Amino acid sequence: MEPSKERRRWQRETLSPPFVTIVHETFGTGPDAQGEPIIAEMCSLSAGGAMLTACEKLVSGSHIILQAYNRAKKK
């Protein structure tokens, strides 16, 4: 078996500890177009995207708004 090729375009940075994130799903426009906030952890980050882990599922194809908090950053 041949080793798999790296398919990522951007270098991925592992975040330790993970950033705490609040995920807001959006379903169009208007005041009722946003779902309930979901708490997640951002485990890695690159210029092309981020990897999140959450206990709740997101709707496939939905757009999201992320608010991320770096727990390791000094105030």
Secondary structure, 3 states (H helix, E strand, C coil): CCCCCCCCCCCCEEEEEEEEEEEEEECCCCCCCECCCEEEEEEEEECCEEEEEECCCCCCCCEEEEEEECCCCCC
